[in-house]
Amino acid sequence: MASGGAPGLMRRWQLLLSGAALFLLFSAVAAQESSGAACSQNTNRTCEECLKNVSCLWCHTSKACLDYPVSRILPPSSLCKLSSARWGVCWVNFEALIITLSVVGGAMLLAVAVCCACCCCRGKRSRKPDKSEERAAREREERRIRQEERRAEMKSRHDEIRKKYGLFKEENPYARFENN
């Protein structure tokens, strides 16, 4: 993690989610205390009537309307099996709810990870050289060209001196010995 923003963002999300969970827990406790015996009154009625009260849990197999056990996240199997427990809406049982939330949560985490990876990689890949880097590269190229020019000039001077004193290297050193 190159930037310092990602860990801070995760902490904020954790605080936000834990705050929301505590709020839901306390509101469910308050609703349960205020409802009193309202949940047990809806036993042997319909699921919709039972779930009008958010603190109630409908057990589909026993057709019982029970107080939601707010001290636990999931209702214990002694109270009602997860496959037949309903809360909030009648058409979703707890097993499906857990699986769906797990898949959605995993997809969201994967999406965030992909977005972070794309943002980090894009910044490295498309990074353009700044003006100082461009200037340094241009100066290196100019020095290289001047060096090549000086090298060629020195070579021509040395060749002239060699010709003047007869030390010029011929392409074929044995050409002097050939009979013309």
Salt bridges, closest charged atoms under 4 A:
GLU49 OE1 - ARG45 NH1 3.88
GLU133 OE2 - ARG127 NH2 3.25
GLU141 OE2 - ARG144 NH2 2.24
GLU148 OE2 - ARG144 NH1 2.64
GLU153 OE2 - ARG157 NH2 2.52
ASP159 OD2 - LYS155 NZ 3.49
ASP159 OD1 - ARG162 NH1 3.25
